Amino acid sequence: MTTTIRTHSHQLFVDLTSPWAYLAHLRLDEAPHDLPWAAIQTPTAIPRTGLRGSGPDRDRLREELAAARAAAVDGEELPNDVPSVLPHPRTVAAAYAEADDLGVGSAAREVLLTALWVDGCDIGDPEVLRRILPPVIVTEDTLCTGDPRLEWGYCVSAAREPLTNAAYHQLERWQGSWTELGRPGPLAVVDASGAVHCGAAALTV
């Protein structure tokens, strides 16, 4: 689906817990243009601690996975089913916003999406995030500034919220821009002309 809006910023909006996000990572992260990613939170009834049983949200993600698999091309492998634990999009978006603020958003995004869709990890669990994100955030030459993100790779609080005001406000900006577009699903790209491309169409921009 493609519509036209008045904004003219080249931007990708995506729910990082959606299989569309993993397909976009496989397809677009190797593209020659530098497309900014904005992590948004689609409406969900998934608890902040994650969904482990059945329910409408699991059914919805299975439908998204089937659509993403149908849109995949040779070399783009997606799993056959959704992970056993479905994370809440807010926690994952918060971790990404913190990494993006530190200038390592792309690397953190790869780690998050691979952990969820390849390894089946619960990336909505702060303790899981504290195991998988430090390698892309903490470096040998990091100074001791007291910033828990840089010293230990912590990106979300125990309450599964951002650690910094910068990341919190970035989440609000991303979510606000996506809402102004009319909430065009879990994957949407705004091209330079202001057109909004959704789902499979977003992967061809």
N, C-alpha and C positions, 0 to 999 in steps of 0.2 A: 504494500500500500504506500502511496506517495501523495502528500498534500503540500501546499505551499503556505508559508507564514512570512511575517515581515522581518524577522530577525535574519542576520547574515553572518552568523558565526559558525564555522565548521566545527561540529561537536558531535560526539557519540554519547548517547544516554543509554545506560544498561543496568539491569539488576544483576549483580555479580553472582547471585545464587541461581540464576536461570541457565539452562543449557545453551541458550542463545549466546550468553557471555563467553562460554568456552569455545563455541564455534567461531565467534567474532575474534577471539584471541588467536585461534589457529589460522584464520583467514587474513585478518587485518594487521596483526602485529608485524607481519613481514612486508606490509605494503610500503612503497617508497615515501608516501606522505605521512607526516606526523599528526595523527588524528587524536585530539584530546579526548580522554574518557571521563565521563561523569557518572559516578555510582549513584543510582537512584533506588528507591524503596517502593516496590509495587505493593498494592494493598494485599494483606495476608492475614490469616488467622493463626499462622504458625507461632507458637509460644516463643518468648525470647530465649528460652533454654533449648529450642529446637523441637522438631516434630519427629517422633519415633514410630508412631503408628500410622494407621490409615486416615484418610480424610480428604476433603475437597482439594486442599492445596497439593497433596501428593498426586491426586488425579490430574490437576491442572499442569503440574510440572512434567508428568508423563506425557501429556498431550504436547507440551512445548518441546520435549525431547524428541518425540516422533516427528514433529515439524522440522526441528533442527537437523535431525538425521536425514530427512528427505532433502534438505537443502545442501547437505554436505557434498563435496566433490572428492575425487580420488585423493587419497593421502590425508583426509580429514576424518579421523576416527573418533566417534563418540560412543559412550557406554550404551549397553542395551537397556539399562534401567537406571532410575534415579538412586542417589545414595540412601543408605538405611536411615540416616539422620539428616533431616532437612533443616539447615540453619536459617535463622531469621535474617532478612536482608539488611536490617539496621546495623547489626554487629559487624558484618562483613564490609559494609560501606564505610563504617567508622574506621576500621583497620586500614582500608585502602586510602581514605582521606588523610590519615596520619602519615602513611608512607608517601603519598603524593606531596604532602607539605614538606617532607624531607628530601624530595627530589628523586625518590626511588619508586614511584608509583608503578611504572611498567614492570619492573622486576618483581615487586610485591604482588602485582596482579597475576603474573604467571605462576608464582608460588601458590597463591590462593586458589586459582582455578584448577591447577593440576592436582592440588591436595584434595579438592572436592570431587572433581569429575574423573580423575584417574585412580587416586588412592582411597577415595571414599571417606576422607577425614571430616570430622565435625568442625568446620572452620567458623562456627558460631560460638565455640567454646574458647574463652580467653586463655585457658591453659594450653590448648592446641596451638593457638596463634603464637603464644610465647615460645613454642618449640620450633615452629616452621619459619617465622619471619626474621629472627635475628641474623641469619646468614646474609640477608640482603639489606639489612639496616645497620648492623653494628660492624664497623671496620677496625682494622688494627690501629689506625691512626686517629680513631675517635677520641676527642678530648673529654675529660671528666667534667662535664658541665652540670651534672645533676639531672639531666633530661633522661627519664627512664626509657624513652624510645631509643635514644642513641646508645645508652649504656647497656641495656638489657634486651632491647627489641620489643618492649611492651608497647602495644598500640591501642589497647582498649582497657577500660577499667573493669573491675569485678562485676559491675552492673552492666557490662557490655556496651558502654558508651565511649565516645571519643575522650582522649586524655586532655586535649588542648582546645582552647577557644577557637584557634585558627581552623582546626579540623571540624569543629562543631558548626561554625559559620559556613564553611565550605559545603558541608552536607546540606545546610539550609538553602544555599544558593543553587546547588545542583537540583535539589528537589523542587524548589520554586520555579526554576526554568523549565523543568520537565512538566510541571503542573500547568504552566502557561501554554505549553504546546498541546494541552488537552490529554496528558497522560497517555502517550501513544504506545503503550505496551512495554515489554521488558527489554526491547532493543530498538533503538531509533537513531538515525543519523540525520543531522541538519547539515546540508551542504552549503557551499559558498553562495548559492543563489537564494538560500532561504527555504528550499524544499526539504520536507521531512520524509525520510524513507524508513519504513518499518519492517521488522522481521527480515525475511530473506532478501528483500530489496535493499536493506541497509548494508548488506555484505558486498554489494556491487558498486558502491559509491567510491 
